[in-house]
Amino acid sequence: MNIKKHIPNFLTLLNLFCGCIAVVFISNSKFDIAFYFVCLGIFFDFFDGFFARKFGVSGPLGVQLDSLADMVTSGVAPGFVMYIWISDIIYETYEFSILASIGFIITLGACYRLAKFNIDTRQSDSFIGLPTPANTLFIMSLPLINNKYVADFIYNEWVLIAISFLSAFVMNAEIPLFSLKIKNFSFQKYKLQIGFLSASVIMIVTLQFLAIPLIIISYVLLSVVNNILVKK
């Protein structure tokens, strides 16, 4: 029995398991614990592909499993966070809130993005549109921001609804994002990547959870600017 060929799929299932546990904590408004389980799921998601390539066992089953697992960890979880958060803000006490359910537009956007990614041959080295794990980290970090001014601004149902629509759009927008892969230590060739990653580390150390949405927003904006400069 070749154990190696099962390792990537096992890691994918661990990603799915972490997403399920995160949903349980989200239902109890424990967004901090849910965030860490989502991060763990994304960790497994990264390494399932890594080991699949390393062991040469990539296949259609792994591709389908990966998307199905991501649908929970990076689709259902962030949409559910937004639903619970908006419900808490508008003080809904009954079982279902129509307004809060708009938060699940994130889940719909992630689903479309994952399906499109599987058939898009252009995204082998870099991404077009924001990847679902990055969008998930963005959404999951918002309730954990302890900066008073930022927290007060986003603690509004209409702001959160706008963020939900925007995140679904950015995931599926035809925006080429620059690759974060650094294949050698050439500063001249990878100065954008090195500068961005260095600034990200500094922001995480100094700003904590606030750094996550700022990093992701910066990544998208820098990519847009870079695309314009490259065309010129």
Buried (B, 14 or more C-beta within 10 A) or exposed (E): EEEEBEBBBBBBBBBBBBBBBBBEBBEEBEBEBBBBBBBBBBBBBEBBBEBBEEBEBBEEEBBEBBBBBBBBBBBBBBBBBBBBBBBBBEEBEEEEBEBBBBBBBBBBBBBBBBEBBEEEEEBEEEBBBBBBBBBBBBBBBBBBBEEEEBBEEBBEBEBBBEBBBBBBBBBBBEBBBBBBEEEEEEEEEBEBBBEBBEBBEEBBEEBBBBBBBBBBEBBBEBBBEBBEEEEE
